[in-house]
Amino acid sequence: MTLAAKQSGTPPRRKQSGLKMRGGHKGKFPHPEAEGLPSSPSSPLVAPPPPPPGRAVALLPLAAVAALACALIAWLVARRRSRRARSGLAYERVSAATHEEAALPAALPSAAPRAVAVAAEEEEEAELEAAEAHAPLESAPPPPPPPELGRLELRRGGGGGGGEEKHCWLPLGEAEFMVRGQTYLHDGKKVSAPCSSELLGVELFSAAAPALNVAGRLDSPIPQLLARASAPLNRQLLVINLMIPAVDGVYQLVLYFGTFFQPRPGPAARLLERFIAGTDAFRSARLKMIPSVADGPWMVRKAVPSRPAILGKTLRQRYFFTDDYFECDIDCNSNPAAGRIVSLVKSCAKDITIDLAFLIEAQTVDELPERLLGTVRIAKVDLDSSSIPQLEQ
């Protein structure tokens, strides 16, 4: 300490490396007197000034440190709980396996008889399969024999024997004829309609005189025909008796239709009920036939147009009915023009296949749409006297 310092009572100033006591600073902090701060030892400590621009100091707030510590503690607690849960699940699995192993010996005695029974059944099935494999193959059951035909019946064709169908009748599908549709009175549109009956049999015979009410004769085939039906039928059969002139007497083609039973009758079924219960005038004004030559000479095709015709307008008709049948007898020779057409068809009957459809004409909205009463195809019938049986009158 210098003498001057001792006399003045001022403590000596220490030398600091890298710092200028006055003016610009080289050290870490500026001189207190340069910043206008007191330099006496009794002055309180002062926080250092902020760093100069360009030198960032990361200062972490106390709240952020506390939050980080809380998150770390929560993670440690969750990890510990997860370990405890996994150890508990493993303990439960081990306990369950131990209980199952302990219960297995007790269950074995009760399961043994069932296992023996199952094994016995499997052995029996294997023996049956082996026996069936070595057994001779059985042929398919033969088809049922064709129905026995009456003496006057025409054979039904379509037996699958191949060749041309001759001197027989065949059933027809609904698409062969067009009838009045639901909107016919507004737009004249015709549609293909289903047939409401099944053709059970056809008789073709000759007679010295026209035979009326043929379904009511003693040897009528109606009882046998009812057994041929493939679906439930109404009680009454519909019988169409076409009487065709011959050289000696007449030929008669008799069609037996079984009308299908309908639990909820539609317009066509209700119209048929009115037709059966109506007067002869009503019946003759409504029953119509649609002919169509499927195969034959051009002359016959031209003479027999395929359009509906009300039969009662030109041909004489008679009606008979009982609880078992309703019969309509049509005299095809009662009109000269119709007689000529029938004679032309009869002269080349061996070369003609003709389709016929019968229905009741619907004339009001509540009677539409029309339905076919019955359809048939007559294929190349030989009208030679030796091929046609004679009706015993």
Secondary structure, 3 states (H helix, E strand, C coil): CCHHHHHHCCCCCCCCCCCCCCCCCCCCCCCHHHHCCCCCCCCCCCCCCCCCCCCCCCCCCHHHHHHHHHHHHHHHHHHHHHHHHHHHHHHHHHHHHHHHHHHHHHHHHHHHHHHHHHHHHHHHHHHHHHHHHHCCCCCCCCCCCCCCCCCCECCECCCCCCCCCCCEEECCCHHHCEEECCCHHHHCCEEECCECEEEEEEEEEEECCCCCCHHHCCCCCHHHHHCCCCCCEEEEEEEEEEEEECCCCEEEEEEEEEEECCCCCCHHHHHHHHHHHCCHHHHHHHEEEEEEEEECCHHHHHHCCCCCEEHHHCCEEEEEECCCEEEEEEECCCCHHHHHHHHHHHHCHHHCEEEEEEEECCCCHHHCCCCEEEEEEEECCCCCCCCCCECCC
